[in-house]
Structures are given as structure tokens and as C-alpha cells.
Amino acid sequence: MPYATAQPLHPQGPAMNLVLFGMDRDLLPRVAAKVPPGTQLHWQDSQQPTSAQDLQRGPQSLVLLDFRPEHATASAALAQQLQQAQPELLLVAVGGTGAAQVEGVVLALRAGVRDVLDLDSDNAGVEAALRRALSPRAAAQPQAAHKARLVVLLGVRAGVGTSTLAAHLGVLAQQARTLAQGDDNTRDGLLMELAQPAGDLALYLNLDSRFHYEDALRNASRIDTTLARTAMARHDSGLVLLDRASGGEAVPPSDPGALLQRLRSVFASVLCDAGGCPLRQLPPLLLEQADEIWLVADAAIGTLVSLDQALKHLAGQRDREKRLHLVVNRHDDSSGLPPDQIARRFELPLLATLPERPRVRAAASRGQLLLRDAPRDPYLRALAPLVARLDPAACPVQANGLRERLASALGGLQWKTK
């Protein structure tokens, strides 16, 4: 039976036995070049009769399945067959990080494989994935002590512009993070969608998302930097999107505790868009764990009634006076209550006032952001305090310095408050 042994011998842990199970052995040399020294690597033809001994080769044994796009569907079927016939086998997908590889990675996760071996990563990353797959208990633990800031954008009723705000804010915060940290920026921000209807964020960011919130719930223990890079949609700015599958109207009822823990260990910040989603449908744990909840409202009388109802629902939240803040959107000086009066009436700190800008709605109706066509628009300038508050650790400059640096990135003019 064909096999290869990686050399020289400087193993970082017990030697492993890997079986590449599939129809095409051309992947064998690529895997051999990436695995740790001393690893025994075998190829087993999936079109030939296969015994348990062919696939299970000792305590440090893994079965590798080829989830490159051209083989992903066949390997997903193999994974299901192996899980039924030999559930004790540890299955690992082999794939890459390119845009064309994403569908294969998503199929692998949905097929229930233990981990994903990214052949586009370095040898250390490949070994880490293999060791993680061999240690289920370790894989279930958080990756590091890092705990990202979690902010929930809670639109008090549908139609107040929460998702549009979330998309612009997420991209601006990512740009600020890059400006502040440069090449030292090792973590990107995450924009998570629990809004209704689903799918708006992907349209605004012009992304084709394949890995959704529902997938993340089922694969919470597998989420790490590799999966975030290979499976989740990523904007040109570096912002990562975890949205919901289009067509679903209700947030899945599953407890998101494990998922939130993993996401906060992987990303620099987590911004959750909960626009249009009734409070009773949001996971209570999300609201409990959020560092801050920003209530998004406008000055319309119907919205203020919804804001009052939302505050009654949130009355029992811990540290209510510290975590709840008000964002007044679509403000027009000529109509409605002034934002400061709304804030006093509902006893909320006023975090930001965003002006009514028809071009924001026009861009959103075309599935676009203002950042490229009108980077100096007053709406974008008004987002400066929210950008700084979303991820303070990534923006260690003073307020004026942050405004100047963001303005430079968005067109060269300094930020203005009016």
C-alpha cells in the first residue's frame, strides 16, 4: 500500500498515522510536504474494498478526506458512510483557503468532520490542526484568554436602519483597526447577523456567504482562525461576516453560549446586528453576555413606543445603566423630538446622533455602502464615536487623532461634529 514518511525526525508530539482516503492519490505529495516529521502517511483507494484495519492504524490515527471542490461531494458521501459504519474513526477534511475552496470546506463541516486541514497554511498550522483533531477535549476549549468585546445593535423596530448602520460601522471599525495596528493586526472584526429579514448584510457588503450562523451553531467547537479564514465570508476591508441563511425568519433556538465563547476568542470584536428581530426571539444569553447593547431608534412616535417596550423587556438586565445606550438614527432638525430629549425621557446615555441622509437609503436600495462613493458624507463622519467605542483596544489614539486618521483613510478631510 503506498505511503510516505516525513523527514527529518524532530517531532513535536507522538508520531501520527494518516490515511488519505479517496479516489485520487495526486494529493499525497502535497500532504506529505506539510505533515510533521515522523508521520506515516498512507493512501487508501475509496473505490477498492476497505477494511477497518486499512483506516484505523493505531491510537494516533486520522482519516483524511479530500474536500477540494472537485472531490467535495464524493468525500461528503464517504464521510457519512464512515460515520455510520465506523463511528470511532477521526475524520479530517483536506482543503485550502482560496475563494473557490470555500464550498468544499462548508460541505466538510456539514458532513461532520472533526477539523479542516488547510494546505495553504504553513507546516506549523497543519500540525496544530492534526493535533487538535486527535485531542477532542482540547479542541472543545477556548483557544486563548483573549475575549473580544461584544456589542449588540438592537433596532427597536424594523425599518430604523440598523442593518445599514451595522454594515457601515463594521467596515469603518475594521479600517480603524488596520490604521491603528498596521501589520500587527492579527485579529479581524466579526459582523454577526441575527436581524430579520436575513441576508441584508451580505447584499450591502457584496459578499457571497456560504457558511452561516446556523452552521456555526452546529460547529461551535471547531471554530478557530483557520475556519474563520476558509469558511466565513470576508469583506475587502478584512471584516468577517457571519450571517443567517436567506429565507429563515426566526433565530435558531439553540443556546449560543459555546459559539459566542469561540467567536470572542478568535476575533478582535464582535458586532451583532439584531435589527428587526423581536426581543423575545433573541437568545437571552446573547443579551446577558453583551458588553453593551445599543438601542437604535428614530424620532417617529411609533418607534418611541417600541423603544419603551424594549426597555421594559430589558429591565432585568445586569448593569442596565452601564450597558444600555441610545443611538438616534435618521435625525432631522426640522421634525421630531431632539435626540437629547429622547435620551432624557428614557433615561439612556446618548451615544450618537446620525443624520437623515437620503443617499444612505438610496445606496442601501442598490445593495451598496457609501464608503466608496461618498467617504466624507456626514452620515459616515457621525459614526466616529461608535467606531472608537466598538473596539477601544484597537484604537488607542485620542478622539481627535482617531477622527483625523479615519478621515485620511476615507478621503482626506478631518472629522466634523456637525
Order of alpha helices (4+ residues) and beta strands (2+ residues): beta-beta-alpha-beta-alpha-beta-alpha-beta-alpha-beta-alpha-alpha-beta-alpha-beta-alpha-alpha-alpha-beta-beta-alpha-beta-alpha-beta-alpha-alpha-beta-alpha-beta-alpha-alpha-alpha-alpha-alpha
